[in-house]
């Protein structure tokens, strides 16, 4: 075979080699692209999972923050009512009802938020405190009259105080004693139980724990 033939043969043989090289290069590129896509998918899946976890965490934090805020508002209103009922005997007669009405309404307005979002245990404690607040509201005005009268009679050292003590029923709740006051004791006990329930539900709560 002459040189021309050899050249032609070499050219023919070089075609498959070029095809193989091209195919291999293409295949390598495809594999690299597939690997890049797979890595991208893994990264995207990981990012999505992180986003989901973060979203759940942020959602939980937001929900707990709402519960904490609602609990704090309800507790503030309850504390204000309890303080008002304690102070009512020293308030002028005509000012008692508006003052009591204001604070009782505040408790009634703060409670429904907890009914919507509070967990069961916390809601049970909130309901118990709400019931004590309703009892305070119902007895507060009569209690104020009797306690004010008793205080006035004792201040004057009048024997008429015995007549006050013979007023109809529920004396312990309406007046209470100078050492013990069952009505207030129950309200403050319900308050403590509510604060404990808030702390159990939300350990990082900013709800005040100090007594009324």
N, CA, C and O of each residue as an XYZ file, in Angstrom:
848
protein
N       0.877     -1.179      0.000
C       0.000      0.000      0.000
C       0.904      1.216      0.000
O       1.860      1.306      0.770
N       0.583      2.136     -0.871
C       1.427      3.327     -0.974
C       1.058      4.307      0.129
O       0.143      4.065      0.915
N       1.752      5.365      0.171
C       1.566      6.369      1.214
C       0.174      6.965      1.188
O      -0.415      7.253      2.230
N      -0.347      7.146     -0.026
C      -1.690      7.722     -0.148
C      -2.718      6.796      0.462
O      -3.648      7.228      1.143
N      -2.528      5.481      0.198
C      -3.463      4.513      0.763
C      -3.387      4.477      2.281
O      -4.398      4.425      2.982
N      -2.140      4.508      2.764
C      -1.983      4.507      4.210
C      -2.644      5.728      4.854
O      -3.251      5.633      5.921
N      -2.514      6.867      4.189
C      -3.128      8.094      4.707
C      -4.628      7.977      4.753
O      -5.280      8.401      5.707
N      -5.175      7.378      3.678
C      -6.633      7.223      3.632
C      -7.099      6.281      4.712
O      -8.109      6.526      5.371
N      -6.330      5.152      4.903
C      -6.698      4.191      5.925
C      -6.639      4.822      7.322
O      -7.513      4.603      8.161
N      -5.593      5.603      7.541
C      -5.466      6.273      8.845
C      -6.629      7.218      9.086
O      -7.139      7.332     10.201
N      -7.043      7.900      8.008
C      -8.164      8.833      8.152
C      -9.438      8.093      8.501
O     -10.222      8.540      9.339
N      -9.645      6.905      7.822
C     -10.855      6.115      8.085
C     -10.849      5.588      9.522
O     -11.869      5.603     10.211
N      -9.649      5.112      9.963
C      -9.556      4.577     11.316
C      -9.711      5.645     12.385
O     -10.156      5.364     13.497
N      -9.344      6.860     12.044
C      -9.426      7.936     13.028
C     -10.868      8.374     13.302
O     -11.150      8.994     14.327
N     -11.781      8.046     12.372
C     -13.184      8.467     12.548
C     -13.820      7.799     13.766
O     -14.406      8.502     14.589
N     -13.732      6.448     13.925
C     -14.304      5.837     15.131
C     -13.679      6.362     16.412
O     -14.371      6.573     17.408
N     -12.360      6.575     16.383
C     -11.709      7.096     17.582
C     -12.274      8.460     17.947
O     -12.500      8.752     19.122
N     -12.499      9.294     16.941
C     -13.056     10.616     17.185
C     -14.481     10.508     17.727
O     -14.888     11.271     18.603
N     -15.246      9.520     17.172
C     -16.613      9.323     17.641
C     -16.638      8.861     19.095
O     -17.448      9.318     19.902
N     -15.717      7.931     19.406
C     -15.637      7.432     20.776
C     -15.276      8.565     21.731
O     -15.853      8.703     22.810
N     -14.304      9.374     21.304
C     -13.890     10.495     22.147
C     -15.036     11.469     22.364
O     -15.261     11.956     23.472
N     -15.758     11.744     21.275
C     -16.885     12.673     21.370
C     -17.987     12.106     22.262
O     -18.559     12.815     23.090
N     -18.277     10.805     22.077
C     -19.315     10.164     22.899
C     -18.931     10.185     24.374
O     -19.743     10.480     25.250
N     -17.632      9.855     24.619
C     -17.163      9.821     26.001
C     -17.216     11.213     26.648
O     -17.580     11.368     27.814
N     -16.847     12.194     25.862
C     -16.908     13.567     26.373
C     -18.345     13.964     26.683
O     -18.631     14.597     27.699
N     -19.250     13.571     25.768
C     -20.666     13.881     25.981
C     -21.193     13.163     27.213
O     -21.913     13.734     28.033
N     -20.809     11.877     27.319
C     -21.278     11.089     28.451
C     -20.741     11.658     29.779
O     -21.459     11.725     30.777
N     -19.474     12.061     29.761
C     -18.882     12.657     30.952
C     -19.589     13.954     31.314
O     -19.829     14.249     32.485
N     -19.913     14.715     30.287
C     -20.630     15.969     30.530
C     -22.015     15.703     31.100
O     -22.479     16.394     32.007
N     -22.670     14.673     30.539
C     -24.009     14.332     31.029
C     -23.954     13.857     32.478
O     -24.796     14.216     33.301
N     -22.930     13.030     32.772
C     -22.785     12.555     34.142
C     -22.518     13.705     35.099
O     -23.064     13.764     36.201
N     -21.662     14.620     34.649
C     -21.372     15.789     35.486
C     -22.627     16.622     35.695
O     -22.890     17.125     36.787
N     -23.415     16.758     34.586
C     -24.665     17.525     34.695
C     -25.650     16.829     35.621
O     -26.309     17.469     36.440
N     -25.746     15.460     35.477
C     -26.645     14.699     36.358
C     -26.229     14.827     37.811
O     -27.062     14.989     38.704
N     -24.908     14.748     38.033
C     -24.409     14.873     39.401
C     -24.709     16.258     39.956
O     -25.070     16.401     41.124
N     -24.558     17.278     39.114
C     -24.840     18.641     39.549
C     -26.315     18.810     39.862
O     -26.689     19.467     40.834
N     -27.160     18.196     39.009
C     -28.611     18.284     39.235
C     -28.990     17.573     40.528
O     -29.774     18.079     41.331
N     -28.401     16.358     40.715
C     -28.699     15.599     41.931
C     -28.250     16.356     43.176
O     -28.956     16.400     44.183
N     -27.056     16.954     43.086
C     -26.559     17.736     44.216
C     -27.459     18.938     44.473
O     -27.747     19.295     45.616
N     -27.895     19.553     43.368
C     -28.799     20.689     43.506
C     -30.110     20.297     44.139
O     -30.667     21.027     44.958
N     -30.606     19.113     43.742
C     -31.858     18.638     44.329
C     -31.695     18.342     45.816
O     -32.544     18.692     46.636
N     -30.565     17.680     46.145
C     -30.319     17.386     47.562
C     -30.234     18.677     48.372
O     -30.773     18.780     49.474
N     -29.541     19.657     47.796
C     -29.415     20.939     48.492
C     -30.769     21.624     48.628
O     -31.096     22.197     49.667
N     -31.552     21.548     47.542
C     -32.884     22.159     47.581
C     -33.773     21.458     48.602
O     -34.507     22.105     49.348
N     -33.696     20.094     48.628
C     -34.493     19.343     49.601
C     -34.084     19.691     51.025
O     -34.926     19.864     51.906
N     -32.769     19.791     51.233
C     -32.278     20.143     52.574
C     -32.732     21.536     52.960
O     -33.152     21.774     54.093
N     -32.642     22.458     52.003
C     -33.080     23.834     52.284
C     -34.566     23.880     52.574
O     -35.021     24.617     53.448
N     -35.327     23.071     51.818
C     -36.775     23.034     52.025
C     -37.113     22.466     53.397
O     -38.001     22.971     54.083
N     -36.395     21.406     53.799
C     -36.622     20.813     55.110
C     -36.284     21.803     56.223
O     -37.007     21.922     57.212
N     -35.158     22.515     56.036
C     -34.781     23.542     57.008
C     -35.864     24.608     57.093
O     -36.224     25.068     58.176
N     -36.379     24.993     55.916
C     -37.436     26.010     55.882
C     -38.687     25.511     56.591
O     -39.341     26.260     57.317
N     -39.023     24.213     56.369
C     -40.200     23.654     57.031
C     -40.019     23.626     58.538
O     -40.910     24.012     59.294
N     -38.833     23.156     58.967
C     -38.556     23.102     60.404
C     -38.585     24.501     60.999
O     -39.169     24.733     62.057
N     -37.938     25.433     60.292
C     -37.917     26.813     60.774
C     -39.330     27.388     60.819
O     -39.703     28.097     61.754
N     -40.107     27.063     59.781
C     -41.482     27.547     59.750
C     -42.307     26.993     60.901
O     -43.083     27.706     61.537
N     -42.114     25.673     61.158
C     -42.841     25.081     62.285
C     -42.406     25.701     63.606
O     -43.227     25.988     64.477
N     -41.091     25.903     63.734
C     -40.568     26.497     64.967
C     -41.083     27.918     65.143
O     -41.530     28.305     66.223
N     -41.012     28.691     64.053
C     -41.500     30.072     64.130
C     -43.000     30.104     64.397
O     -43.490     30.952     65.143
N     -43.721     29.173     63.780
C     -45.160     29.111     64.021
C     -45.468     28.770     65.463
O     -46.361     29.357     66.074
N     -44.712     27.799     66.014
C     -44.912     27.424     67.412
C     -44.559     28.581     68.337
O     -45.271     28.862     69.302
N     -43.443     29.251     68.027
C     -43.032     30.396     68.845
C     -44.084     31.492     68.800
O     -44.423     32.085     69.824
N     -44.597     31.754     67.603
C     -45.627     32.788     67.452
C     -46.875     32.422     68.244
O     -47.477     33.273     68.899
N     -47.264     31.131     68.179
C     -48.461     30.693     68.901
C     -48.252     30.806     70.410
O     -49.134     31.271     71.131
N     -47.087     30.381     70.879
C     -46.803     30.465     72.313
C     -46.740     31.915     72.774
O     -47.144     32.239     73.891
N     -46.229     32.786     71.907
C     -46.175     34.204     72.248
C     -47.583     34.769     72.399
O     -47.849     35.564     73.300
N     -48.470     34.357     71.519
C     -49.868     34.811     71.609
C     -50.520     34.317     72.900
O     -51.232     35.065     73.570
N     -50.271     33.052     73.242
C     -50.834     32.505     74.472
C     -50.300     33.270     75.676
O     -51.051     33.626     76.584
N     -48.991     33.518     75.672
C     -48.363     34.220     76.794
C     -48.953     35.622     76.942
O     -49.248     36.066     78.051
N     -49.120     36.307     75.823
C     -49.677     37.665     75.867
C     -51.117     37.647     76.374
O     -51.509     38.495     77.176
N     -51.900     36.679     75.903
C     -53.297     36.584     76.333
C     -53.377     36.242     77.827
O     -54.214     36.780     78.551
N     -52.492     35.340     78.278
C     -52.477     34.967     79.701
C     -52.090     36.160     80.566
O     -52.684     36.393     81.619
N     -51.089     36.916     80.114
C     -50.644     38.084     80.884
C     -51.748     39.127     80.978
O     -51.943     39.741     82.027
N     -52.469     39.325     79.881
C     -53.560     40.313     79.877
C     -54.690     39.876     80.810
O     -55.235     40.687     81.559
N     -55.034     38.593     80.760
C     -56.089     38.071     81.638
C     -55.674     38.170     83.102
O     -56.488     38.508     83.961
N     -54.411     37.876     83.383
C     -53.930     37.950     84.759
C     -53.919     39.383     85.269
O     -54.287     39.643     86.414
N     -53.495     40.314     84.416
C     -53.507     41.731     84.818
C     -54.914     42.187     85.163
O     -55.132     42.861     86.170
N     -55.868     41.810     84.314
C     -57.261     42.199     84.560
C     -57.798     41.559     85.843
O     -58.501     42.209     86.616
N     -57.466     40.288     86.066
C     -57.918     39.596     87.282
C     -57.306     40.222     88.526
O     -57.991     40.429     89.528
N     -56.010     40.524     88.455
C     -55.340     41.163     89.590
C     -55.977     42.512     89.917
O     -56.188     42.854     91.081
N     -56.277     43.266     88.865
C     -56.884     44.578     89.078
C     -58.255     44.448     89.735
O     -58.613     45.251     90.596
N     -59.020     43.438     89.328
C     -60.335     43.219     89.929
C     -60.197     42.822     91.403
O     -60.918     43.336     92.258
N     -59.281     41.920     91.688
C     -59.087     41.484     93.073
C     -58.675     42.666     93.947
O     -59.187     42.834     95.054
N     -57.748     43.481     93.448
C     -57.330     44.664     94.214
C     -58.495     45.611     94.434
O     -58.657     46.172     95.518
N     -59.303     45.786     93.398
C     -60.441     46.703     93.495
C     -61.447     46.229     94.539
O     -61.953     47.023     95.332
N     -61.731     44.929     94.533
C     -62.687     44.393     95.509
C     -62.148     44.574     96.928
O     -62.911     44.873     97.847
N     -60.842     44.397     97.108
C     -60.245     44.616     98.424
C     -60.383     46.068     98.872
O     -60.629     46.353    100.044
N     -60.219     46.977     97.916
C     -60.207     48.408     98.247
C     -61.595     49.032     98.257
O     -61.760     50.153     98.738
N     -62.586     48.334     97.740
C     -63.913     48.913     97.540
C     -64.554     49.460     98.821
O     -65.210     50.499     98.752
N     -64.402     48.825     99.973
C     -65.030     49.401    101.178
C     -64.548     50.805    101.494
O     -65.276     51.577    102.117
N     -63.343     51.152    101.081
C     -62.824     52.490    101.338
C     -63.153     53.492    100.259
O     -62.757     54.654    100.354
N     -63.880     53.061     99.221
C     -64.264     53.951     98.118
C     -65.637     54.543     98.404
O     -66.497     53.882     98.985
N     -65.839     55.786     97.995
C     -67.150     56.426     98.181
C     -68.248     55.569     97.548
O     -68.063     54.979     96.484
N     -69.385     55.517     98.226
C     -70.468     54.628     97.810
C     -70.839     54.801     96.338
O     -71.011     53.812     95.626
N     -70.963     56.038     95.876
C     -71.408     56.287     94.500
C     -70.353     55.917     93.457
O     -70.670     55.803     92.273
N     -69.100     55.727     93.888
C     -68.026     55.383     92.949
C     -67.780     53.886     92.860
O     -67.037     53.428     91.993
N     -68.392     53.133     93.742
C     -68.087     51.704     93.802
C     -68.533     50.938     92.559
O     -67.757     50.185     91.970
N     -69.784     51.136     92.170
C     -70.297     50.363     91.035
C     -69.545     50.653     89.736
O     -69.142     49.708     89.058
N     -69.334     51.930     89.355
C     -68.573     52.185     88.121
C     -67.175     51.579     88.152
O     -66.702     51.056     87.143
N     -66.511     51.646     89.304
C     -65.159     51.095     89.422
C     -65.175     49.574     89.282
O     -64.348     48.998     88.575
N     -66.117     48.936     89.957
C     -66.235     47.489     89.863
C     -66.594     47.073     88.443
O     -66.035     46.113     87.912
N     -67.523     47.791     87.833
C     -67.962     47.480     86.474
C     -66.795     47.563     85.490
O     -66.665     46.720     84.602
N     -65.965     48.564     85.650
C     -64.813     48.741     84.755
C     -63.873     47.540     84.809
O     -63.462     47.015     83.774
N     -63.539     47.115     86.013
C     -62.570     46.027     86.143
C     -63.182     44.663     85.835
O     -62.506     43.787     85.296
N     -64.443     44.483     86.172
C     -65.117     43.225     85.828
C     -65.219     43.080     84.314
O     -65.051     41.983     83.781
N     -65.491     44.172     83.628
C     -65.553     44.139     82.170
C     -64.203     43.817     81.558
O     -64.126     43.122     80.545
N     -63.129     44.322     82.172
C     -61.787     44.046     81.668
C     -61.473     42.556     81.745
O     -60.877     41.989     80.830
N     -61.883     41.926     82.851
C     -61.673     40.472     82.983
C     -62.493     39.732     81.934
O     -61.998     38.819     81.274
N     -63.745     40.134     81.790
C     -64.605     39.495     80.794
C     -64.099     39.668     79.379
O     -64.286     38.790     78.537
N     -63.453     40.803     79.108
C     -62.915     41.038     77.770
C     -61.624     40.298     77.504
O     -61.323     39.979     76.354
N     -60.841     40.012     78.559
C     -59.549     39.343     78.376
C     -59.680     37.827     78.298
O     -58.829     37.165     77.704
N     -60.713     37.280     78.876
C     -60.843     35.817     78.960
C     -61.062     35.124     77.613
O     -60.437     34.089     77.385
N     -61.902     35.620     76.712
C     -62.197     34.891     75.473
C     -60.972     34.567     74.626
O     -60.961     33.540     73.947
N     -59.948     35.403     74.645
C     -58.746     35.117     73.856
C     -58.120     33.795     74.281
O     -57.632     33.038     73.443
N     -58.134     33.519     75.583
C     -57.584     32.254     76.067
C     -58.455     31.075     75.648
O     -57.948     29.987     75.373
N     -59.753     31.292     75.601
C     -60.647     30.209     75.172
C     -60.323     29.755     73.754
O     -60.510     28.586     73.415
N     -59.840     30.676     72.926
C     -59.562     30.359     71.527
C     -58.223     29.664     71.331
O     -58.102     28.826     70.438
N     -57.212     29.986     72.137
C     -55.859     29.521     71.824
C     -55.153     28.750     72.929
O     -54.123     28.129     72.668
N     -55.667     28.767     74.148
C     -54.948     28.143     75.263
C     -55.074     26.620     75.217
O     -56.129     26.104     74.847
N     -54.011     25.890     75.589
C     -54.116     24.436     75.724
C     -55.059     24.067     76.863
O     -55.408     24.905     77.694
N     -55.464     22.807     76.886
C     -56.539     22.371     77.786
C     -56.233     22.665     79.253
O     -57.075     23.218     79.961
N     -55.042     22.302     79.711
C     -54.724     22.486     81.132
C     -54.728     23.961     81.527
O     -55.229     24.339     82.586
N     -54.164     24.773     80.659
C     -54.128     26.210     80.941
C     -55.530     26.791     80.926
O     -55.869     27.633     81.757
N     -56.339     26.346     79.986
C     -57.706     26.853     79.890
C     -58.513     26.471     81.129
O     -59.333     27.259     81.599
N     -58.288     25.271     81.661
C     -59.005     24.853     82.869
C     -58.667     25.771     84.041
O     -59.548     26.134     84.821
N     -57.394     26.148     84.166
C     -56.990     27.055     85.243
C     -57.539     28.455     85.011
O     -57.937     29.136     85.956
N     -57.559     28.881     83.765
C     -58.119     30.196     83.444
C     -59.613     30.227     83.767
O     -60.134     31.220     84.275
N     -60.282     29.128     83.465
C     -61.723     29.061     83.747
C     -61.983     29.122     85.255
O     -62.928     29.774     85.698
N     -61.148     28.444     86.037
C     -61.312     28.464     87.494
C     -61.102     29.877     88.047
O     -61.837     30.322     88.928
N     -60.097     30.571     87.524
C     -59.866     31.947     87.971
C     -61.001     32.851     87.523
O     -61.414     33.746     88.260
N     -61.502     32.623     86.326
C     -62.639     33.408     85.830
C     -63.859     33.234     86.734
O     -64.563     34.203     87.017
N     -64.113     32.002     87.188
C     -65.252     31.753     88.071
C     -65.084     32.488     89.400
O     -66.056     33.018     89.940
N     -63.874     32.524     89.925
C     -63.640     33.266     91.163
C     -63.829     34.769     90.950
O     -64.331     35.470     91.829
N     -63.426     35.250     89.791
C     -63.624     36.676     89.487
C     -65.114     37.006     89.392
O     -65.550     38.064     89.846
N     -65.884     36.106     88.806
C     -67.333     36.314     88.727
C     -67.953     36.325     90.127
O     -68.874     37.094     90.404
N     -67.440     35.473     90.989
C     -67.957     35.441     92.371
C     -67.608     36.740     93.090
O     -68.439     37.299     93.807
N     -66.389     37.217     92.899
C     -66.003     38.504     93.476
C     -66.915     39.616     92.974
O     -67.389     40.445     93.751
N     -67.152     39.621     91.678
C     -67.992     40.662     91.085
C     -69.393     40.634     91.687
O     -69.972     41.680     91.980
N     -69.933     39.429     91.868
C     -71.300     39.299     92.372
C     -71.430     39.751     93.831
O     -72.457     40.305     94.222
N     -70.394     39.514     94.627
C     -70.481     39.816     96.056
C     -69.850     41.149     96.443
O     -70.033     41.616     97.567
N     -69.118     41.758     95.535
C     -68.269     42.901     95.888
C     -69.028     44.072     96.505
O     -68.594     44.614     97.521
N     -70.147     44.470     95.917
C     -70.840     45.659     96.405
C     -71.442     45.434     97.799
O     -71.304     46.279     98.683
N     -72.107     44.289     97.985
C     -72.651     43.990     99.316
C     -71.525     43.846    100.328
O     -71.627     44.314    101.462
N     -70.477     43.207     99.913
C     -69.314     43.028    100.790
C     -68.729     44.387    101.201
O     -68.367     44.586    102.360
N     -68.640     45.309    100.252
C     -68.087     46.631    100.546
C     -68.944     47.361    101.568
O     -68.421     47.992    102.488
N     -70.274     47.275    101.405
C     -71.184     47.941    102.349
C     -70.991     47.378    103.755
O     -70.855     48.129    104.721
N     -70.982     46.053    103.861
C     -70.875     45.426    105.172
C     -69.512     45.658    105.814
O     -69.419     45.939    107.009
N     -68.462     45.538    105.017
C     -67.118     45.747    105.593
C     -66.932     47.209    106.013
O     -66.323     47.486    107.046
N     -67.459     48.144    105.209
C     -67.352     49.559    105.568
C     -68.135     49.837    106.851
O     -67.674     50.565    107.729
N     -69.337     49.239    106.944
C     -70.159     49.447    108.141
C     -69.489     48.857    109.368
O     -69.463     49.474    110.433
N     -68.946     47.659    109.210
C     -68.276     47.011    110.337
C     -67.057     47.815    110.777
O     -66.810     47.980    111.972
N     -66.306     48.309    109.814
C     -65.131     49.108    110.145
C     -65.530     50.373    110.892
O     -64.872     50.774    111.853
N     -66.640     51.011    110.432
C     -67.102     52.236    111.092
C     -67.558     51.941    112.512
O     -67.242     52.688    113.438
N     -68.302     50.851    112.687
C     -68.785     50.482    114.014
C     -67.635     50.140    114.961
O     -67.643     50.529    116.129
N     -66.656     49.414    114.447
C     -65.519     49.064    115.289
C     -64.692     50.295    115.643
O     -64.144     50.403    116.740
N     -64.615     51.218    114.689
C     -63.864     52.441    114.954
C     -64.533     53.252    116.053
O     -63.859     53.923    116.835
N     -65.859     53.191    116.112
C     -66.607     53.931    117.134
C     -66.800     53.112    118.398
O     -67.407     53.580    119.361
N     -66.274     51.866    118.395
C     -66.440     50.951    119.523
C     -67.920     50.780    119.880
O     -68.297     50.725    121.050
N     -68.736     50.698    118.837
C     -70.181     50.615    119.051
C     -70.617     49.177    119.249
O     -70.128     48.289    118.550
N     -71.519     48.922    120.175
C     -72.061     47.564    120.343
C     -72.924     47.146    119.177
O     -73.293     45.977    119.069
N     -73.255     48.084    118.298
C     -74.088     47.754    117.142
C     -73.428     46.813    116.166
O     -74.087     46.292    115.267
N     -72.131     46.582    116.326
C     -71.452     45.675    115.402
C     -72.043     44.275    115.463
O     -71.996     43.540    114.476
N     -72.594     43.899    116.600
C     -73.230     42.589    116.714
C     -74.418     42.482    115.785
O     -74.700     41.412    115.247
N     -75.129     43.613    115.592
C     -76.263     43.605    114.666
C     -75.789     43.367    113.241
O     -76.433     42.658    112.467
N     -74.644     43.975    112.906
C     -74.110     43.773    111.555
C     -73.791     42.304    111.340
O     -74.016     41.770    110.254
N     -73.264     41.644    112.377
C     -72.874     40.245    112.251
C     -74.074     39.326    112.086
O     -73.925     38.177    111.672
N     -75.268     39.828    112.408
C     -76.464     38.998    112.256
C     -77.112     39.173    110.884
O     -78.198     38.642    110.652
N     -76.452     39.925    109.943
C     -76.970     40.088    108.575
C     -77.097     38.701    107.929
O     -76.385     37.770    108.307
N     -78.032     38.564    106.930
C     -78.368     37.267    106.304
C     -77.157     36.547    105.750
O     -76.439     37.127    104.935
N     -76.888     35.292    106.156
C     -76.010     34.284    105.535
C     -74.678     34.804    105.039
O     -74.374     35.991    105.153
N     -73.872     33.880    104.475
C     -72.626     34.137    103.745
C     -71.748     35.202    104.376
O     -71.040     35.922    103.671
N     -71.786     35.309    105.701
C     -70.990     36.345    106.365
C     -69.504     36.204    106.058
O     -68.822     37.201    105.818
N     -69.001     34.975    106.064
C     -67.568     34.754    105.831
C     -67.144     35.255    104.464
O     -66.040     35.776    104.302
N     -68.029     35.096    103.471
C     -67.671     35.547    102.130
C     -67.900     37.037    101.955
O     -67.082     37.732    101.352
N     -69.012     37.525    102.483
C     -69.325     38.933    102.288
C     -68.378     39.849    103.062
O     -68.001     40.917    102.582
N     -68.009     39.428    104.236
C     -67.178     40.288    105.070
C     -65.780     39.731    105.256
O     -64.795     40.462    105.149
N     -65.691     38.439    105.535
C     -64.392     37.869    105.819
C     -63.924     38.311    107.193
O     -64.575     39.115    107.860
N     -62.805     37.784    107.596
C     -62.275     38.158    108.903
C     -61.068     39.049    108.743
O     -60.561     39.242    107.638
N     -60.614     39.587    109.850
C     -59.418     40.433    109.801
C     -58.166     39.571    109.711
O     -57.099     40.053    109.329
N     -58.301     38.287    110.065
C     -57.163     37.372    109.959
C     -57.270     36.540    108.687
O     -56.302     36.405    107.939
N     -58.459     35.981    108.448
C     -58.669     35.177    107.235
C     -59.819     35.759    106.435
O     -60.763     36.331    106.981
N     -59.712     35.597    105.121
C     -60.742     36.099    104.214
C     -60.970     35.023    103.153
O     -60.315     35.037    102.111
N     -61.897     34.088    103.408
C     -62.071     32.933    102.512
C     -62.312     33.298    101.055
O     -61.775     32.645    100.161
N     -63.106     34.326    100.802
C     -63.403     34.712     99.430
C     -62.122     35.103     98.695
O     -61.887     34.657     97.571
N     -61.295     35.936     99.328
C     -60.049     36.355     98.713
C     -59.046     35.209     98.638
O     -58.274     35.111     97.684
N     -59.064     34.357     99.634
C     -58.147     33.213     99.619
C     -58.409     32.323     98.418
O     -57.473     31.857     97.768
N     -59.685     32.085     98.121
C     -60.008     31.251     96.963
C     -59.606     31.933     95.655
O     -59.096     31.280     94.745
N     -59.834     33.234     95.561
C     -59.463     33.961     94.349
C     -57.946     33.936     94.150
O     -57.465     33.716     93.039
N     -57.203     34.159     95.222
C     -55.746     34.188     95.109
C     -55.177     32.792     94.870
O     -54.152     32.649     94.204
N     -55.832     31.763     95.405
C     -55.414     30.387     95.131
C     -55.621     30.050     93.661
O     -54.776     29.405     93.040
N     -56.755     30.490     93.103
C     -57.018     30.269     91.673
C     -56.001     31.018     90.819
O     -55.582     30.536     89.767
N     -55.608     32.205     91.287
C     -54.591     32.976     90.570
C     -53.271     32.222     90.540
O     -52.642     32.118     89.487
N     -52.845     31.694     91.682
C     -51.583     30.967     91.760
C     -51.608     29.731     90.856
O     -50.619     29.421     90.191
N     -52.742     29.033     90.839
C     -52.862     27.853     89.981
C     -52.779     28.243     88.505
O     -52.193     27.525     87.695
N     -53.368     29.382     88.170
C     -53.313     29.853     86.781
C     -51.884     30.196     86.382
O     -51.437     29.819     85.298
N     -51.166     30.904     87.243
C     -49.770     31.253     86.947
C     -48.931     29.989     86.777
O     -48.092     29.916     85.880
N     -49.156     28.991     87.638
C     -48.418     27.735     87.525
C     -48.716     27.040     86.200
O     -47.821     26.458     85.588
N     -49.984     27.099     85.752
C     -50.362     26.484     84.479
C     -49.713     27.209     83.311
O     -49.302     26.579     82.337
N     -49.617     28.535     83.405
C     -48.940     29.304     82.353
C     -47.478     28.897     82.281
O     -46.949     28.678     81.191
N     -46.820     28.793     83.432
C     -45.401     28.406     83.474
C     -45.192     27.000     82.933
O     -44.180     26.728     82.287
N     -46.137     26.107     83.190
C     -46.023     24.739     82.682
C     -46.179     24.702     81.163
O     -45.488     23.947     80.480
N     -47.093     25.524     80.641
C     -47.332     25.548     79.201
C     -46.251     26.324     78.460
O     -45.867     25.960     77.349
N     -45.759     27.404     79.086
C     -44.777     28.278     78.452
C     -43.692     28.592     79.474
O     -43.783     29.604     80.169
N     -42.660     27.744     79.582
C     -41.629     27.961     80.612
C     -40.953     29.322     80.530
O     -40.540     29.883     81.546
N     -40.841     29.850     79.312
C     -40.166     31.147     79.148
C     -41.119     32.325     79.289
O     -40.764     33.452     78.947
N     -42.320     32.077     79.786
C     -43.341     33.113     79.910
C     -42.851     34.303     80.727
O     -42.075     34.160     81.672
N     -43.325     35.471     80.334
C     -43.022     36.697     81.072
C     -44.173     37.089     81.999
O     -44.152     38.163     82.600
N     -45.169     36.222     82.110
C     -46.297     36.492     82.988
C     -45.817     36.682     84.424
O     -45.087     35.836     84.941
N     -46.211     37.774     85.079
C     -45.731     38.025     86.444
C     -46.235     36.974     87.414
O     -47.356     36.481     87.295
N     -45.387     36.641     88.377
C     -45.775     35.630     89.367
C     -46.020     36.235     90.744
O     -46.448     35.538     91.664
N     -45.749     37.525     90.884
C     -45.884     38.146     92.191
C     -47.344     38.151     92.620
O     -48.231     38.286     91.778
N     -47.609     38.007     93.915
C     -48.989     37.970     94.404
C     -49.674     39.305     94.220
O     -49.036     40.337     94.011
N     -50.996     39.255     94.306
C     -51.789     40.460     94.145
C     -51.477     41.451     95.234
O     -52.054     42.538     95.264
